[in-house]
């Protein structure tokens, strides 16, 4: 916001031998069924350098950490395993403590649409000593990163927009969303029906089998928590240790996956405003939280009147709130400072000044207003729209926007707005029925602006044998190995080391910021 049995061929051979020796043959219905995915489960993986070229920073970092990379072949359509195939790119840093090896730890960093092939080096750092006992495996899910791509050739890296100030603005976004959906049909129509979380979970199980493993452990962030919920439900018994950080409550995962996050984002905005007010000499946004928030509101109103000029970009009422939303996921001084510089640039632009955007803001504008990251937005939207059916009637969204706007004029028109899923073909499969319990370790901050703490508590209630690590007092999305809480990191590492969940839920205090 997000495990099939190993060794099938060997067990089948044993079953056939036993049948041949028996006096009375077993009825055909009792014999082991052939594995339709055998060619994928038993494929030979060719491990190679992760470096693709001289400018491949991700590959060089993986190489320095001792990783090797491979491509796993999977069916495009699991209902037709003999048909077209695609590849899923993986990286692996092997366990060095082979005598106490636990097995592979597969990673998913969220999105959906986020690559995870480059994640093993920093995850191993977070794991500290226990990393030596795992093969840490990064996976670029289907259609993402180095895996077979899906690109709708969009003029943006994100489908999400604010509805704007009036019905005319809403209608513009509806037309924009319809155009994005049409581009996907035109440029990626064959792949779209197969871009789903259920197929990503099936790919994970092929990766497991291709690695020669009976079970996998799993670390999933944000949307990756939903992927973990789906995988463990589709393939019970195939996981060992499961950590879900930034937890999505499965009943809330939908084509409108941002609905309900307005209060947590407003809380995060207020927290940042207090921090910026204490540094008015640096950023000049106001000396009190109220003054800083008023500056943000002036920018919002100005963008609603006429697009703001920032370098080569024009920032209007539909994109400005997305920029603010993107600035509110990390609770640390560096992220706060980047966002404050960006708001200062926006404030200057709202006054008609010529502005060269700061590095963070330039990156956000390039992502939202150019097609450089079209593959990311295309894959993300395809997965969200492929997982669930969306309301088709624009009036549903317009009514929700109007209600939400009255409570929160900045975030409400974003989180309730229409998106391309309203114009998407219906999903081929129903959403996964998530299992009733799982002894997983859940991690969430109380102020998480993306995957709200209420969602984590709901999953904890659903999965009675799970445990929840709460980071209290931080407006932080993703905790383990990201935020810097020794309390949370140590609790996760203890579980990864022993396989034993804490005796009770754990609460960790947020650290003070400089």
PERALIN-V915002 format. One record per backbone hydrogen bond with DSSP energy under -0.5 kcal/mol. NH is the residue of the N-H (numbers start at 0). CO is the residue of the C=O. If there is no record, write none. Layout:
NH,CO / NH,CO
This chain:
10,6 / 11,7 / 12,8 / 13,9 / 14,10 / 15,11 / 16,12 / 17,13 / 18,14 / 19,15 / 20,16 / 21,17 / 24,22 / 29,26 / 30,26 / 30,27 / 35,33 / 37,34 / 39,36 / 40,36 / 41,37 / 42,39 / 44,42 / 46,44 / 47,68 / 51,49 / 55,52 / 56,54 / 59,55 / 60,56 / 61,57 / 62,58 / 63,59 / 64,60 / 65,62 / 66,61 / 67,91 / 68,47 / 69,89 / 71,87 / 72,70 / 73,85 / 75,83 / 76,83 / 77,75 / 79,76 / 80,77 / 82,79 / 85,73 / 87,71 / 88,139 / 89,69 / 90,137 / 91,67 / 92,135 / 93,91 / 95,131 / 96,131 / 97,95 / 99,96 / 100,97 / 101,132 / 102,132 / 104,134 / 105,103 / 105,216 / 106,136 / 107,218 / 113,109 / 118,115 / 122,118 / 123,119 / 124,120 / 125,121 / 126,122 / 127,123 / 127,124 / 129,126 / 130,127 / 131,128 / 132,129 / 133,130 / 134,102 / 135,92 / 135,133 / 136,104 / 136,134 / 137,90 / 137,135 / 138,106 / 139,88 / 140,138 / 142,147 / 143,140 / 146,143 / 147,86 / 149,142 / 156,366 / 161,317 / 162,412 / 169,165 / 170,166 / 171,167 / 172,168 / 173,169 / 174,170 / 175,171 / 176,172 / 177,173 / 178,174 / 179,175 / 180,176 / 181,177 / 182,178 / 183,179 / 184,180 / 185,181 / 186,182 / 187,183 / 188,184 / 190,187 / 191,187 / 192,188 / 193,190 / 194,191 / 195,193 / 199,195 / 200,196 / 201,197 / 202,198 / 203,199 / 204,200 / 205,201 / 206,202 / 207,203 / 208,204 / 209,205 / 210,206 / 211,208 / 212,207 / 215,237 / 216,103 / 217,240 / 218,105 / 219,242 / 220,107 / 221,244 / 223,1 / 223,220 / 224,221 / 225,221 / 225,222 / 226,222 / 227,223 / 228,224 / 229,225 / 230,226 / 231,227 / 232,228 / 233,229 / 234,230 / 237,234 / 239,215 / 242,217 / 243,440 / 244,219 / 244,242 / 245,442 / 248,246 / 249,247 / 251,248 / 252,248 / 252,249 / 253,251 / 256,253 / 258,255 / 260,257 / 264,260 / 265,261 / 266,262 / 267,263 / 268,264 / 269,265 / 270,266 / 271,267 / 272,268 / 273,269 / 274,270 / 275,271 / 276,272 / 277,273 / 278,275 / 279,276 / 281,278 / 282,278 / 283,279 / 291,287 / 292,288 / 293,289 / 294,290 / 295,291 / 296,292 / 297,293 / 298,294 / 299,295 / 300,296 / 301,297 / 302,298 / 303,299 / 304,300 / 304,301 / 305,301 / 307,314 / 309,307 / 309,312 / 310,354 / 312,309 / 314,307 / 315,313 / 316,302 / 318,315 / 319,315 / 321,318 / 322,318 / 323,319 / 324,320 / 325,321 / 326,322 / 326,323 / 327,324 / 331,329 / 335,331 / 336,332 / 337,333 / 338,334 / 339,335 / 340,336 / 341,337 / 342,338 / 343,339 / 344,340 / 345,341 / 346,342 / 347,343 / 348,344 / 349,345 / 350,346 / 350,347 / 351,348 / 352,347 / 356,354 / 361,357 / 362,358 / 363,359 / 364,360 / 365,361 / 366,362 / 367,363 / 368,364 / 369,365 / 373,370 / 376,372 / 377,373 / 378,374 / 379,375 / 380,376 / 381,377 / 382,378 / 383,379 / 384,380 / 385,381 / 386,382 / 387,383 / 393,391 / 395,392 / 396,392 / 397,393 / 398,394 / 399,395 / 400,396 / 401,397 / 402,398 / 403,399 / 404,400 / 405,401 / 406,402 / 406,403 / 407,403 / 411,407 / 413,410 / 414,410 / 415,411 / 416,413 / 421,418 / 422,419 / 423,420 / 433,431 / 439,437 / 440,241 / 441,439 / 441,466 / 442,243 / 443,468 / 445,470 / 446,473 / 447,444 / 451,449 / 454,451 / 455,451 / 456,452 / 457,453 / 458,454 / 459,455 / 460,456 / 461,457 / 462,458 / 463,461 / 465,462 / 466,439 / 468,441 / 469,467 / 469,505 / 470,443 / 470,468 / 471,469 / 471,507 / 473,470 / 475,473 / 476,328 / 477,475 / 481,478 / 482,478 / 483,478 / 485,483 / 488,484 / 489,485 / 490,486 / 491,487 / 492,488 / 493,489 / 494,490 / 495,491 / 496,492 / 497,493 / 498,494 / 500,498 / 505,467 / 507,469 / 509,471
